């Protein structure tokens, strides 16, 4: 892989006024320890509390704080950040710090060592340190069996909120995506794999279950059901409609607020 000149890290945040400053300082400290230049893009997914105002106090040359009035979901927030990113590597991590950001350096090493297209965090990596309740483990396992049976995606964990992509992958995949909420992680991996970006590697993580920053924590049963239906919709678009194929480019739905055509290339 060619040299990494800049890594862009997107952080979607929703109702994080109590922890956003602490979380950003922790991420900033983790990035100061890596040997690559980096930028942070915080996307406030709905200005419903003081998250935006508090995050804005930490804005600088390398820390951008953006947002919008209405909540649209994690997928939308990440896409909103991606099109504003300048890095050779474009990544995202959930706010709330269930995930230890010190693992960022390991993800970048995986890119260089394996010439990866995508590196994703995995709770099932043998080196991962995970504090996770049994019910979540069961849900996660069943989810992965379901996803693998539908798409043949040979990864052990699609749902960890820490994923890194080569810019070329993002440029090719992003305009095709539709999911704005919880199945965004699944759609971006499935479409990437479908387009031939199969060098997907799993990296170890440190995770302590809190879900304080998760955008699904506010209504888990509803989120699970919505993710299930969205996953079936992805299958329908992929296998039946062939929506994601190049020949259907004219059908892709560009969101004017995200400026895909302007900023992704």
N, C-alpha and C positions, 0 to 999 in steps of 0.2 A: 504493500500500500504506500502511496506517496505520503510525504510528510504532512502531519497535522499542524496547520498554521493557527487554527482557531476552533475552539469548541463552543457551541451555543447551548446553554442549558435553560430549558423552559420550565417554569414552575407554575402550574395552575393553582389558584387559591380561591377558596370560597368560605366565607364566614370564619376567617382566621385572624380576627383583630387581636385576640389574646396571645397568639403565638407567632405571628408572621415576622416580627422583628427578630425574635430569638432564632427562628428557623433560618432566616436569611443570613444572619451572622454565622450560624453554624455551617451553612453551605459555603459561604464566602471563605471561611477558614479552611474548609476541605479543598476548595479550588486553589487556594494559595500554596498548597503543598504539591500540586501537580506541575509538571514541566512544560505544559502547553498553555498558550494564551487562552483566555476564556471570556465569555460574556454571559450574564444572567438576564433572562427576560421573565419577569413576574407578570402573569396574566390574571387579573382579578375578575373572576367569572360572576359578575353581578355586584354592583356597588350597593350592597344591602346593609353594610355596617361600616366600620372604620378601617377595614383591611387596606383599602387603597390608600387612604391618607397616611396610615402608619408605614406602609411599604414605601411610599413616595419619599419619606424622610431619608431613606437609604439610597435613593437614586444617585447615580454617578455616571461617569463615562462608560463603565463596564456593567452597570446595573440599570436596566430599563424597567420601568413600571408602567404597564398599560392595562386597560380594562374597559368595561362597558357597563351600561346601567342594568340590563336584565340578565338573569342567570340563564345560560344556554346549555351547560353541561361540560364535563371534562374534555370530551373529544373536541368540541368547538373551541374551548380555551386553548388546547394544545395547538390546534391548527392556526388559531389567531396568533400564537407566538411563533410558530414555525415560519410563517411567511414574513416575519420580521427578523428572522435569524440570518446571520452572515457566515456562520461557521462551516468548516469542511465536515465537521461532525455535528449533527443536530440531535440533541438529547432532551429527554424530559424526566422529571422526578416529581413524585407527589409531594405536596406540602404536608406539614404536620409531623414530619420526621419519624414516622414509623420505620422508615428506611434510613440506615446510617449513610450519610453522604460521603464518608471516607472511602467507600467502595468505588467512587468515580474513577480513581486512578487505575484500578484493576480493569474496568471496562475499556479504558483507552489502551491499556496494554494488550487486551484481547484483540482490538482492532489491528494493531501493528503486528502482533505475533501470528495471527491467523488470516490476515488480509480479509477481514470480515466485511460483509455488507451491513449486518445488523448484529448488535450485541444486546441481549436482554437479561434482566435479573431473573433468577430462578430460586424459588423456595426449595426445590428438590435437588439443587446442586449439592454434591456430597460435602462440600466445604462450607455451605451456607450455615449461618447460625440464626435459627428462627424460633421465636417464642410465639406460638400460634395455637389457639384453642382447637379442640378436636372437631367441633362442628364446622369450623372454617376449613380444616384439612379435608373433611369429607366432601364439602361443597366444591373445593378446589380440584380434588381428584376426579369427581364425577364430571366436572366441567371440562377437564382436559381429555377424558375419554370421549366425551361427546364431540369436542372440537377435532380431535384426531380422526375420529370415524367419519366426520363430514368432509374434512379438507385434506387429510393426509399430512397435516403439518407436524413434522417430527420434532416437536419441542415439548418439554415436560411442564412448562408453566408459561401461560400467555398473559397472566393478569397482574404480575408485579409491576408497580408503577415506576419503573426505572428502565428506560429503553434508549439505545443509542443507534443512530442511523448515519450512513454515509450520505452526503448531500445529494449525490446522484440518485440514490434510492428515493429520497424525499421528493426530489424534483419530478421523478417519473410517476410516483405513486399518489402524491397528495391530491392532484386535481380530480382523481377518480373517486375519492372517498365521500361517503354520505353520512355515516354515523356521527352524531354530535354528542352522544352521551356515553354510556358505560361499555358498549361493545366496540368502542373505537380501537382499543388495543388489539382486539381480534381482527378487525377489518384491515388495519394497516399491515399486520403480519401476513394475513391470508393473501391480500392483494400483492404484496411484495414477493411472496413465495410463488404466486401464480405468474408473475412477470419475469421470473427467472432469478430473482435475488435469493438464492438458496443457501448462501454462506451465513447462516444464522447461528450464532453461538450463545450459549448460556453462561452467565458469570455468577459467582457466588455473591450473596448478599447477607447483611445483618439486618434482621427485622424483629422489632418488638411490637407486638400487636397492641395498638391503641385505637387506630382508625379515627383519631381526632381530626386528621386533615383530609380524610378520604371524602370524596364527593358522593360516595354511596352510603356513608355511615348514617345518614339522616333517615333513610327508609330502606333497609336492607332487603326485605322480602320483595318490595316493588322493584328494586334495582335488579335482583336476580331474575325475576320474571321478564323485565324489559330486556335484559341482556340475552335471555333465551330467545325471545322473539326477534331481536335484532340479529342474532347469530343465524337464525333460520332465514331471515331476509337476505343476509350476506350470501348464504348458500344459493338462494333463488337467483340473486343477481349474477353470481359467479357461474353457476352451472346451467341455468335455464335461459336467462336473458343474455348472458355473455356481456353484461353491462361494462365490465372492467376492461374488456379487450379494446385494442387500438381502433378497431373498425367502428366502434360505437362512440368515438370521441365527441361527436356532435351532440350526444345525449348527456354528456357529463354536465352536472349542475354546478356552475361556478357561482360562488357567493360573492357579490360585489363588495361586501364589507371586508372580505378577506384578501381581495386583490391577488388572487392566485397567479394570474397571467403576468402581473407586474413584478412581483417580488420573489417568486419561487425560483425562477430561472437563474 
